[in-house]
């Protein structure tokens, strides 16, 4: 089964955190944290529709300027989410530049930012045509754990402790539609954008007896094929449970954090979790409000995740990253 979402860390484990998740068959992606993004090509960055910032320490937020620079002259929208004081941080970044030459372009970039608190969310819109000045006060709404809800997927958050509020994020696919390309080929129909439209129809729960038409070009001629949605799904698709991807970074190992992480990551298909230090430096990890590799492995096991990836290593382990991996795996195997 080929997954819909293909997560990958932008940088190596010793560099700034950033998890890039492009969508299969779509020119779209999500970004979790935005440290240094220089390794991410512009064509990839411009696929991003939503960005999620755990907290605004520099190594998690410095890449905002690169995003802004690339989106600036384009008719695109970008929605960012972050913890307490996030709107203030965004406005501080925007205030650092002069915008007098872009105010006459009505169709330019629109930035939307949401500040996530324990029980409410504040959303503000910053249009480039208005020199990024909001036209009204921030909209206040309830926060119930869900940040984004779309037919195919949702993104959720929970608050953890890093001496400041720090968000953990989860991407959850409703169900996975696996396209059997050999069967599509057997229908003498080429793959194409119609597959995205087909999946959308399934995710939106459209009437299975509704007509579904496929149109394509072949040797300069327009060709068509008609099916009911149910018939086409039966012929070319296999529906299976969706993926669950969890991203956790910059948290202290405490009973409260551990309980939240285990519950939030329960049965995740892929957990991305920090491992800043070895257990031998647990006191230092606690002082700096980070996890050790052993703690990360233990949490992964107790959450019952299928796979986990470590990142955000302290530079002191530059020549011994394998020890962090080894410690986490040993803890994973031993944990109850």
LOTOR-135464 format. One record per residue (C-alpha): residue in one letter; x negated, y, z; residue number from 1. Coordinates in Angstrom, 1 decimal. Last residue first. Layout:
+--------+--------+--------+--------+-----+
! residu !      x !      y !      z ! num !
+--------+--------+--------+--------+-----+
!      a !      X !      Y !      Z ! NUM !
...
+--------+--------+--------+--------+-----+
***
This chain:
+--------+--------+--------+--------+-----+
! residu !      x !      y !      z ! num !
+--------+--------+--------+--------+-----+
!      x !   -6.1 !   -2.5 !   29.4 ! 336 !
!      x !   -9.3 !   -0.9 !   28.2 ! 335 !
!      x !  -12.3 !   -3.2 !   27.5 ! 334 !
!      x !  -12.2 !   -3.2 !   23.6 ! 333 !
!      x !  -11.6 !    0.5 !   23.4 ! 332 !
!      x !  -14.3 !    1.3 !   25.9 ! 331 !
!      x !  -16.8 !   -0.7 !   23.9 ! 330 !
!      x !  -15.7 !    1.0 !   20.7 ! 329 !
!      x !  -16.0 !    4.5 !   22.3 ! 328 !
!      x !  -19.5 !    3.7 !   23.7 ! 327 !
!      x !  -20.7 !    2.4 !   20.3 ! 326 !
!      x !  -19.5 !    5.4 !   18.4 ! 325 !
!      x !  -21.1 !    7.8 !   20.9 ! 324 !
!      x !  -24.3 !    5.8 !   20.8 ! 323 !
!      x !  -24.3 !    5.8 !   17.0 ! 322 !
!      x !  -24.5 !    9.6 !   17.1 ! 321 !
!      x !  -28.0 !    9.3 !   18.5 ! 320 !
!      x !  -30.3 !   11.7 !   16.6 ! 319 !
!      x !  -28.1 !   14.7 !   16.8 ! 318 !
!      x !  -26.8 !   13.7 !   20.2 ! 317 !
!      x !  -27.6 !   17.0 !   21.9 ! 316 !
!      x !  -25.6 !   18.7 !   19.2 ! 315 !
!      x !  -22.4 !   17.8 !   21.1 ! 314 !
!      x !  -20.0 !   15.7 !   18.9 ! 313 !
!      x !  -16.8 !   17.1 !   17.6 ! 312 !
!      x !  -15.6 !   13.9 !   15.9 ! 311 !
!      x !  -14.4 !   10.4 !   16.6 ! 310 !
!      x !  -12.1 !    8.5 !   14.3 ! 309 !
!      x !   -9.4 !    6.1 !   15.5 ! 308 !
!      x !   -7.5 !    3.2 !   14.0 ! 307 !
!      x !   -4.4 !    1.2 !   14.8 ! 306 !
!      x !   -3.5 !    3.2 !   17.9 ! 305 !
!      x !   -2.1 !    1.4 !   21.0 ! 304 !
!      x !   -2.1 !    4.5 !   23.1 ! 303 !
!      x !   -4.0 !    2.7 !   25.9 ! 302 !
!      x !   -6.6 !    1.7 !   23.3 ! 301 !
!      x !   -7.1 !    5.3 !   22.0 ! 300 !
!      x !   -7.2 !    6.7 !   25.5 ! 299 !
!      x !   -9.9 !    4.3 !   26.5 ! 298 !
!      x !  -11.9 !    5.0 !   23.3 ! 297 !
!      x !  -11.7 !    8.8 !   23.9 ! 296 !
!      x !  -12.7 !    8.4 !   27.6 ! 295 !
!      x !  -15.7 !    6.4 !   26.6 ! 294 !
!      x !  -16.7 !    8.9 !   24.0 ! 293 !
!      x !  -16.6 !   11.7 !   26.6 ! 292 !
!      x !  -13.8 !   14.3 !   26.5 ! 291 !
!      x !  -14.2 !   18.1 !   26.8 ! 290 !
!      x !  -13.3 !   20.7 !   29.4 ! 289 !
!      x !  -16.9 !   22.1 !   29.6 ! 288 !
!      x !  -17.3 !   21.3 !   33.3 ! 287 !
!      x !  -15.6 !   17.9 !   32.7 ! 286 !
!      x !  -17.9 !   17.1 !   29.9 ! 285 !
!      x !  -20.9 !   18.1 !   32.0 ! 284 !
!      x !  -19.7 !   15.8 !   34.8 ! 283 !
!      x !  -19.1 !   13.0 !   32.3 ! 282 !
!      x !  -22.7 !   13.2 !   31.0 ! 281 !
!      x !  -23.4 !    9.5 !   31.4 ! 280 !
!      x !  -20.0 !    8.9 !   29.8 ! 279 !
!      x !  -21.4 !   10.2 !   26.5 ! 278 !
!      x !  -20.5 !   13.6 !   25.3 ! 277 !
!      x !  -18.3 !   15.5 !   22.8 ! 276 !
!      x !  -16.0 !   12.7 !   21.8 ! 275 !
!      x !  -13.0 !   14.4 !   20.0 ! 274 !
!      x !  -10.1 !   12.4 !   18.7 ! 273 !
!      x !   -8.6 !   11.8 !   15.2 ! 272 !
!      x !   -6.0 !    9.1 !   15.7 ! 271 !
!      x !   -4.8 !    7.1 !   12.7 ! 270 !
!      x !   -1.8 !    4.8 !   12.5 ! 269 !
!      x !   -0.5 !    6.1 !   15.7 ! 268 !
!      x !    1.1 !    3.5 !   18.0 ! 267 !
!      x !    1.6 !    6.0 !   20.9 ! 266 !
!      x !   -0.5 !    9.2 !   20.2 ! 265 !
!      x !    1.8 !   11.6 !   22.0 ! 264 !
!      x !    2.4 !    9.2 !   24.9 ! 263 !
!      x !   -1.2 !    8.4 !   25.4 ! 262 !
!      x !   -2.3 !   12.0 !   25.0 ! 261 !
!      x !    0.3 !   13.3 !   27.4 ! 260 !
!      x !   -0.6 !   10.8 !   30.1 ! 259 !
!      x !   -4.3 !   11.5 !   29.6 ! 258 !
!      x !   -3.8 !   15.3 !   29.8 ! 257 !
!      x !   -2.0 !   15.0 !   33.1 ! 256 !
!      x !   -4.4 !   12.5 !   34.6 ! 255 !
!      x !   -7.3 !   14.6 !   33.6 ! 254 !
!      x !  -10.0 !   14.2 !   30.9 ! 253 !
!      x !  -10.5 !   17.8 !   29.7 ! 252 !
!      x !   -9.3 !   18.7 !   26.2 ! 251 !
!      x !  -11.1 !   20.1 !   23.1 ! 250 !
!      x !   -9.7 !   18.0 !   20.3 ! 249 !
!      x !   -6.7 !   15.8 !   19.4 ! 248 !
!      x !   -5.3 !   15.1 !   16.0 ! 247 !
!      x !   -2.6 !   12.5 !   15.4 ! 246 !
!      x !   -1.6 !   10.8 !   12.2 ! 245 !
!      x !    1.6 !    8.7 !   12.0 ! 244 !
!      x !    2.3 !    6.9 !    8.7 ! 243 !
!      x !    5.7 !    5.9 !    7.5 ! 242 !
!      x !    7.5 !    2.5 !    7.8 ! 241 !
!      x !    7.9 !    0.7 !    4.5 ! 240 !
!      x !    9.9 !    1.3 !    1.3 ! 239 !
!      x !    8.8 !   -0.6 !   -1.9 ! 238 !
!      x !    9.6 !    1.1 !   -5.1 ! 237 !
!      x !    9.8 !    0.3 !   -8.9 ! 236 !
!      x !   12.8 !   -1.9 !   -9.6 ! 235 !
!      x !   14.9 !   -1.6 !   -6.5 ! 234 !
!      x !   14.3 !    2.2 !   -6.4 ! 233 !
!      x !   15.4 !    2.5 !  -10.0 ! 232 !
!      x !   18.6 !    0.6 !   -9.4 ! 231 !
!      x !   19.4 !    2.6 !   -6.3 ! 230 !
!      x !   18.9 !    6.0 !   -7.9 ! 229 !
!      x !   21.1 !    5.0 !  -10.9 ! 228 !
!      x !   19.1 !    4.8 !  -14.0 ! 227 !
!      x !   18.6 !    6.8 !  -17.2 ! 226 !
!      x !   15.6 !    7.0 !  -19.5 ! 225 !
!      x !   14.7 !    9.9 !  -21.8 ! 224 !
!      x !   12.2 !   10.6 !  -24.5 ! 223 !
!      x !   11.1 !   13.9 !  -26.0 ! 222 !
!      x !    8.9 !   13.5 !  -29.1 ! 221 !
!      x !    5.4 !   15.0 !  -29.6 ! 220 !
!      x !    3.7 !   11.6 !  -29.5 ! 219 !
!      x !    5.5 !   10.8 !  -26.2 ! 218 !
!      x !    6.9 !   13.5 !  -24.0 ! 217 !
!      x !    8.8 !   12.7 !  -20.8 ! 216 !
!      x !   12.3 !   12.8 !  -19.2 ! 215 !
!      x !   13.5 !   10.6 !  -16.4 ! 214 !
!      x !   17.2 !   10.7 !  -15.4 ! 213 !
!      x !   18.6 !    9.7 !  -12.1 ! 212 !
!      x !   22.4 !    9.1 !  -11.9 ! 211 !
!      x !   23.9 !    8.9 !   -8.5 ! 210 !
!      x !   24.7 !    5.5 !   -7.1 ! 209 !
!      x !   22.2 !    5.7 !   -4.3 ! 208 !
!      x !   23.9 !    9.0 !   -3.1 ! 207 !
!      x !   21.0 !   11.2 !   -2.0 ! 206 !
!      x !   19.3 !   10.5 !    1.3 ! 205 !
!      x !   17.0 !   13.5 !    1.2 ! 204 !
!      x !   13.9 !   11.2 !    1.5 ! 203 !
!      x !   15.2 !    9.1 !   -1.4 ! 202 !
!      x !   15.8 !   12.0 !   -3.7 ! 201 !
!      x !   12.5 !   13.6 !   -2.8 ! 200 !
!      x !   10.8 !   10.3 !   -3.8 ! 199 !
!      x !   12.4 !   10.5 !   -7.2 ! 198 !
!      x !   11.4 !   14.1 !   -7.7 ! 197 !
!      x !    7.8 !   13.3 !   -6.7 ! 196 !
!      x !    7.9 !   10.4 !   -9.2 ! 195 !
!      x !    9.3 !   12.7 !  -11.9 ! 194 !
!      x !    6.0 !   14.6 !  -11.8 ! 193 !
!      x !    4.4 !   11.9 !  -13.8 ! 192 !
!      x !    3.9 !    8.1 !  -14.3 ! 191 !
!      x !    4.6 !    7.0 !  -17.9 ! 190 !
!      x !    7.7 !    5.0 !  -18.7 ! 189 !
!      x !    7.5 !    1.7 !  -20.7 ! 188 !
!      x !    9.7 !    0.0 !  -18.0 ! 187 !
!      x !    6.8 !   -2.5 !  -17.5 ! 186 !
!      x !    4.5 !    0.5 !  -16.8 ! 185 !
!      x !    6.8 !    1.5 !  -14.0 ! 184 !
!      x !    6.6 !   -2.1 !  -12.8 ! 183 !
!      x !    2.8 !   -2.1 !  -12.9 ! 182 !
!      x !    2.9 !    1.3 !  -11.0 ! 181 !
!      x !    4.6 !   -0.2 !   -8.0 ! 180 !
!      x !    5.4 !    3.1 !   -6.2 ! 179 !
!      x !    5.1 !    2.9 !   -2.4 ! 178 !
!      x !    7.7 !    5.0 !   -0.6 ! 177 !
!      x !    6.7 !    5.5 !    3.0 ! 176 !
!      x !    9.1 !    6.3 !    5.7 ! 175 !
!      x !    9.8 !    9.4 !    7.9 ! 174 !
!      x !    6.1 !   10.4 !    7.8 ! 173 !
!      x !    4.8 !   11.9 !   11.1 ! 172 !
!      x !    2.0 !   14.4 !   11.3 ! 171 !
!      x !    1.0 !   14.9 !   15.0 ! 170 !
!      x !   -0.8 !   17.9 !   16.6 ! 169 !
!      x !   -2.5 !   18.6 !   19.9 ! 168 !
!      x !   -2.4 !   22.2 !   21.0 ! 167 !
!      x !   -4.8 !   23.9 !   23.5 ! 166 !
!      x !   -3.6 !   26.1 !   26.4 ! 165 !
!      x !   -6.7 !   27.5 !   28.2 ! 164 !
!      x !   -8.9 !   25.7 !   30.6 ! 163 !
!      x !   -8.8 !   23.1 !   27.8 ! 162 !
!      x !   -5.5 !   21.7 !   29.0 ! 161 !
!      x !   -3.0 !   20.2 !   26.5 ! 160 !
!      x !    0.2 !   21.5 !   25.0 ! 159 !
!      x !    2.1 !   19.3 !   22.6 ! 158 !
!      x !    2.7 !   19.6 !   18.9 ! 157 !
!      x !    4.9 !   18.0 !   16.1 ! 156 !
!      x !    4.7 !   18.0 !   12.3 ! 155 !
!      x !    7.5 !   16.4 !   10.2 ! 154 !
!      x !    7.7 !   14.4 !    7.0 ! 153 !
!      x !    9.6 !   13.5 !    3.9 ! 152 !
!      x !   12.8 !   15.6 !    4.3 ! 151 !
!      x !   11.0 !   18.5 !    6.0 ! 150 !
!      x !   10.7 !   19.5 !    9.6 ! 149 !
!      x !    7.8 !   21.6 !   10.7 ! 148 !
!      x !    6.8 !   22.7 !   14.2 ! 147 !
!      x !    8.7 !   20.1 !   16.4 ! 146 !
!      x !    8.0 !   19.9 !   20.1 ! 145 !
!      x !   11.3 !   21.5 !   21.3 ! 144 !
!      x !   10.3 !   25.1 !   20.9 ! 143 !
!      x !   13.1 !   27.6 !   21.1 ! 142 !
!      x !   13.1 !   30.8 !   19.0 ! 141 !
!      x !   11.8 !   34.3 !   19.1 ! 140 !
!      x !   11.4 !   36.3 !   15.8 ! 139 !
!      x !    8.6 !   38.8 !   15.9 ! 138 !
!      x !    9.5 !   42.4 !   15.6 ! 137 !
!      x !   10.2 !   43.9 !   12.1 ! 136 !
!      x !    8.4 !   45.0 !    9.0 ! 135 !
!      x !    5.2 !   43.4 !   10.0 ! 134 !
!      x !    2.0 !   45.2 !    8.7 ! 133 !
!      x !    0.0 !   43.0 !    6.4 ! 132 !
!      x !   -0.9 !   45.9 !    4.1 ! 131 !
!      x !    2.8 !   46.0 !    3.2 ! 130 !
!      x !    2.3 !   44.2 !   -0.1 ! 129 !
!      x !    0.2 !   41.7 !    1.9 ! 128 !
!      x !    3.3 !   40.5 !    3.7 ! 127 !
!      x !    2.7 !   39.6 !    7.4 ! 126 !
!      x !    5.7 !   37.6 !    8.9 ! 125 !
!      x !    5.9 !   36.9 !   12.6 ! 124 !
!      x !    7.2 !   33.9 !   14.5 ! 123 !
!      x !    7.3 !   33.5 !   18.3 ! 122 !
!      x !    7.9 !   30.0 !   19.6 ! 121 !
!      x !    9.5 !   29.0 !   22.9 ! 120 !
!      x !    9.4 !   26.4 !   25.7 ! 119 !
!      x !    5.7 !   25.5 !   26.2 ! 118 !
!      x !    4.5 !   28.3 !   23.9 ! 117 !
!      x !    3.7 !   28.2 !   20.2 ! 116 !
!      x !    2.7 !   31.3 !   18.3 ! 115 !
!      x !    3.9 !   31.1 !   14.7 ! 114 !
!      x !    2.3 !   32.9 !   11.8 ! 113 !
!      x !    3.6 !   33.7 !    8.3 ! 112 !
!      x !    1.3 !   35.1 !    5.7 ! 111 !
!      x !    2.7 !   36.4 !    2.4 ! 110 !
!      x !    0.4 !   36.7 !   -0.7 ! 109 !
!      x !    1.3 !   38.9 !   -3.6 ! 108 !
!      x !    4.5 !   39.5 !   -5.4 ! 107 !
!      x !    5.1 !   43.2 !   -4.5 ! 106 !
!      x !    1.7 !   44.4 !   -5.7 ! 105 !
!      x !    1.6 !   48.1 !   -4.7 ! 104 !
!      x !    0.1 !   47.6 !   -1.3 ! 103 !
!      x !   -3.1 !   45.9 !   -2.5 ! 102 !
!      x !   -5.5 !   48.8 !   -2.8 ! 101 !
!      x !   -5.1 !   50.3 !    0.7 ! 100 !
!      x !   -5.9 !   47.1 !    2.6 !  99 !
!      x !   -8.9 !   47.9 !    4.8 !  98 !
!      x !  -10.1 !   45.0 !    6.9 !  97 !
!      x !  -10.6 !   44.2 !   10.6 !  96 !
!      x !   -6.9 !   44.7 !   11.4 !  95 !
!      x !   -6.1 !   41.4 !    9.7 !  94 !
!      x !   -8.4 !   39.5 !   12.2 !  93 !
!      x !   -6.9 !   41.3 !   15.2 !  92 !
!      x !   -3.4 !   40.7 !   13.9 !  91 !
!      x !   -4.1 !   37.0 !   13.7 !  90 !
!      x !   -5.5 !   36.9 !   17.2 !  89 !
!      x !   -2.6 !   38.9 !   18.6 !  88 !
!      x !   -0.2 !   36.5 !   16.9 !  87 !
!      x !   -2.1 !   33.5 !   18.4 !  86 !
!      x !   -1.9 !   34.9 !   22.0 !  85 !
!      x !   -0.5 !   31.5 !   23.2 !  84 !
!      x !   -1.1 !   28.6 !   20.9 !  83 !
!      x !   -1.3 !   28.3 !   17.1 !  82 !
!      x !    0.7 !   27.8 !   13.9 !  81 !
!      x !   -0.1 !   29.1 !   10.4 !  80 !
!      x !    2.3 !   29.4 !    7.4 !  79 !
!      x !    0.9 !   30.2 !    4.0 !  78 !
!      x !    2.8 !   31.7 !    1.1 !  77 !
!      x !    1.5 !   32.2 !   -2.5 !  76 !
!      x !    1.6 !   34.8 !   -5.2 !  75 !
!      x !   -2.2 !   35.1 !   -5.4 !  74 !
!      x !   -4.7 !   37.8 !   -4.8 !  73 !
!      x !   -5.2 !   37.1 !   -1.0 !  72 !
!      x !   -5.1 !   33.4 !   -0.9 !  71 !
!      x !   -8.8 !   32.8 !   -1.4 !  70 !
!      x !   -9.9 !   35.6 !    1.0 !  69 !
!      x !   -7.4 !   34.8 !    3.7 !  68 !
!      x !   -8.4 !   31.1 !    3.7 !  67 !
!      x !  -12.1 !   32.1 !    4.0 !  66 !
!      x !  -11.3 !   34.6 !    6.8 !  65 !
!      x !   -9.3 !   31.9 !    8.7 !  64 !
!      x !  -12.4 !   29.7 !    8.7 !  63 !
!      x !  -13.6 !   31.1 !   12.0 !  62 !
!      x !  -10.7 !   29.5 !   13.8 !  61 !
!      x !  -11.8 !   26.2 !   15.4 !  60 !
!      x !  -15.5 !   27.0 !   15.9 !  59 !
!      x !  -14.6 !   30.5 !   17.1 !  58 !
!      x !  -12.3 !   29.5 !   19.9 !  57 !
!      x !   -8.8 !   30.2 !   18.7 !  56 !
!      x !   -6.9 !   27.2 !   19.9 !  55 !
!      x !   -5.4 !   24.0 !   18.3 !  54 !
!      x !   -4.8 !   25.7 !   15.0 !  53 !
!      x !   -2.3 !   24.2 !   12.6 !  52 !
!      x !   -2.3 !   25.3 !    8.9 !  51 !
!      x !    0.6 !   24.9 !    6.5 !  50 !
!      x !    0.9 !   25.3 !    2.7 !  49 !
!      x !   -2.7 !   24.3 !    1.8 !  48 !
!      x !   -3.2 !   23.5 !   -1.9 !  47 !
!      x !   -5.3 !   26.6 !   -2.3 !  46 !
!      x !   -7.9 !   25.2 !    0.0 !  45 !
!      x !   -8.4 !   22.2 !   -2.3 !  44 !
!      x !   -9.0 !   24.3 !   -5.4 !  43 !
!      x !  -11.3 !   26.6 !   -3.4 !  42 !
!      x !  -13.6 !   23.6 !   -2.5 !  41 !
!      x !  -13.8 !   22.6 !    1.2 !  40 !
!      x !  -17.4 !   22.4 !    2.3 !  39 !
!      x !  -17.4 !   26.1 !    3.2 !  38 !
!      x !  -14.5 !   25.6 !    5.6 !  37 !
!      x !  -16.3 !   26.5 !    8.9 !  36 !
!      x !  -13.7 !   26.0 !   11.6 !  35 !
!      x !  -10.1 !   25.8 !   10.6 !  34 !
!      x !   -8.0 !   23.5 !   12.7 !  33 !
!      x !   -5.6 !   21.0 !   11.2 !  32 !
!      x !   -5.0 !   21.7 !    7.5 !  31 !
!      x !   -2.1 !   20.5 !    5.4 !  30 !
!      x !   -2.1 !   19.8 !    1.7 !  29 !
!      x !   -0.2 !   20.3 !   -1.5 !  28 !
!      x !   -0.7 !   19.8 !   -5.2 !  27 !
!      x !    1.4 !   16.6 !   -5.1 !  26 !
!      x !    1.0 !   13.0 !   -6.3 !  25 !
!      x !   -0.7 !   12.0 !   -3.0 !  24 !
!      x !   -0.6 !   14.7 !   -0.3 !  23 !
!      x !   -3.8 !   16.3 !    0.9 !  22 !
!      x !   -4.7 !   16.2 !    4.6 !  21 !
!      x !   -7.7 !   18.3 !    5.7 !  20 !
!      x !   -9.0 !   18.0 !    9.3 !  19 !
!      x !  -11.2 !   20.8 !   10.5 !  18 !
!      x !  -13.6 !   20.8 !   13.5 !  17 !
!      x !  -16.9 !   22.7 !   13.2 !  16 !
!      x !  -20.0 !   20.6 !   12.9 !  15 !
!      x !  -21.5 !   17.6 !   14.7 !  14 !
!      x !  -18.9 !   15.2 !   13.4 !  13 !
!      x !  -19.6 !   16.0 !    9.8 !  12 !
!      x !  -17.4 !   18.6 !    8.1 !  11 !
!      x !  -14.0 !   18.6 !    6.3 !  10 !
!      x !  -12.6 !   15.6 !    8.2 !   9 !
!      x !  -10.4 !   13.5 !    6.0 !   8 !
!      x !   -6.7 !   12.7 !    5.9 !   7 !
!      x !   -5.1 !   11.0 !    2.9 !   6 !
!      x !   -1.3 !   11.3 !    3.2 !   5 !
!      x !    1.0 !    9.3 !    0.9 !   4 !
!      x !   -0.8 !    6.0 !    1.7 !   3 !
!      x !   -1.4 !    3.4 !   -1.0 !   2 !
!      x !    0.0 !    0.0 !    0.0 !   1 !
+--------+--------+--------+--------+-----+
***
